[in-house]
Amino acid sequence: MDIFAKAILKELLPTEKETRLPERRQVDPRREGLDHFSLPVVIERIAYLRKLAKLSDGSASETIKEYPQHAIMLLYRGRSGVAELHGNFADLFLVLEGRAALVTGGSIANAKKIAPGEVRGDAIEDGARQELRGGDVAHVAAGVPHQMLISGEQSIACLVVKIRQEAEQ
């Protein structure tokens, strides 16, 4: 392992251990089917993702929990993302902090299929632009091209719910 990789691991591993989401132990039958993620834990995880993003390409995310028809994720962006399209998932963004432009619709420039139902590309052409700020909620339906753009020194942190949904034809 090279020196750079060791430095990253040394920086990240202690933080990850301290802020790992609590595991379910004994289940209270009255709370069966309930998962709760407190705001302090979510804030700690965003801080971890911010640090990870600064040590990598400017973006980091993690899945908090997967369910049969949806998943809950955290996303931090300190730079613009690529254009993307999910054929089988809608994205529901709850902006926790920061700001970005969400561009939707149009077409994806230099589109490449990276997996079944998943397309990535350089940018959205002829899309609609919506500014997002802390507290905003945005829903992007399955099959809709979208891209988050970050300006200057801005960043954005979101809770993202990925909802299984077939794209409308």
LINJO-V272595 format. One record per backbone hydrogen bond with DSSP energy under -0.5 kcal/mol. NH is the residue of the N-H (numbers start at 1). CO is the residue of the C=O. E is the energy in kcal/mol with one decimal. If there is no record, write none. Layout:
NH_CO_E + NH_CO_E
This chain:
6_2_-2.1 + 7_3_-2.2 + 8_4_-2.1 + 9_5_-2.6 + 10_6_-2.7 + 11_7_-2.0 + 12_8_-2.4 + 13_9_-2.7 + 14_10_-0.7 + 15_11_-0.5 + 16_12_-2.6 + 17_13_-2.2 + 18_14_-1.7 + 19_15_-1.5 + 20_16_-0.6 + 20_17_-0.6 + 28_26_-0.6 + 29_27_-0.6 + 31_28_-2.6 + 32_29_-0.8 + 34_31_-2.0 + 38_36_-0.5 + 42_38_-2.3 + 43_39_-2.8 + 44_40_-2.1 + 45_41_-2.3 + 46_42_-2.2 + 47_43_-2.2 + 48_44_-2.1 + 49_45_-2.5 + 50_46_-2.8 + 51_47_-2.0 + 52_48_-2.5 + 53_49_-2.9 + 54_50_-1.9 + 55_51_-1.3 + 56_52_-0.5 + 56_53_-0.9 + 58_53_-1.9 + 60_76_-2.4 + 62_74_-2.1 + 64_62_-0.6 + 64_72_-2.7 + 65_72_-1.5 + 67_70_-3.0 + 71_162_-1.9 + 72_65_-2.8 + 73_160_-3.1 + 74_62_-2.6 + 75_158_-2.5 + 76_60_-2.9 + 77_156_-2.8 + 78_58_-3.4 + 79_58_-0.5 + 81_148_-2.7 + 83_121_-1.8 + 84_146_-2.8 + 85_119_-2.0 + 87_85_-0.6 + 87_117_-4.2 + 90_163_-2.9 + 91_140_-2.5 + 92_161_-2.2 + 93_91_-0.6 + 93_138_-3.4 + 94_159_-2.7 + 95_93_-0.6 + 95_136_-2.7 + 96_94_-0.5 + 96_157_-2.7 + 97_157_-1.5 + 99_155_-2.1 + 100_132_-1.8 + 101_149_-2.6 + 102_130_-3.3 + 103_101_-0.6 + 103_147_-3.0 + 104_128_-2.5 + 105_145_-2.0 + 107_125_-2.2 + 109_107_-0.6 + 109_123_-2.9 + 111_108_-0.9 + 112_120_-2.9 + 114_112_-0.6 + 114_118_-2.2 + 115_118_-1.3 + 118_115_-2.5 + 119_85_-2.3 + 120_112_-2.4 + 121_83_-1.9 + 122_109_-2.2 + 123_109_-0.6 + 125_107_-3.3 + 125_123_-0.5 + 128_104_-3.0 + 130_102_-2.2 + 132_100_-3.5 + 134_98_-0.9 + 135_95_-3.3 + 136_133_-2.6 + 138_93_-2.3 + 140_91_-3.2 + 141_139_-0.6 + 143_86_-2.6 + 144_141_-1.6 + 145_143_-0.6 + 146_84_-2.6 + 147_103_-1.9 + 149_101_-3.2 + 149_147_-0.5 + 154_151_-2.5 + 156_77_-2.3 + 157_97_-2.5 + 158_75_-2.7 + 159_94_-2.6 + 160_73_-2.8 + 160_158_-0.6 + 161_92_-2.6 + 162_71_-2.6 + 162_160_-0.6 + 163_90_-2.5 + 163_161_-0.7 + 164_69_-3.3 + 164_162_-0.5 + 165_88_-2.4 + 167_87_-1.6 + 168_142_-0.6
